[in-house]
């Protein structure tokens, strides 16, 4: 489970502070993401991998994010 996802659930969305519940929500988020992704691999724009390596080398905390209406719309339709 990714630390940024755990932190987002606890600190950004304030859904829960209970460690077991946060792990359950994180696991469910990953499950939904993999269902939406299907057999496709995520597209990583050129230069992003190198940027992440440089940030990691300098111990800069970072969290990749993706902004797109399509996956959110799919997620919304699955939940409603």
Number of C-alpha atoms within 10 A of each C-alpha: 11 11 10 14 19 20 15 14 19 17 12 10 9 10 13 15 13 10 11 10 14 19 17 14 17 21 16 12 15 15 12 15 13 13 11 16 12 9 8 8 8 7 6 9 7 8 9 11 11 10 11 16 13 12 13 12 9 9 9 11 9 10 10 7 6 7 7 8 9 10 14 12 11 12 16 10 9 10 7 5
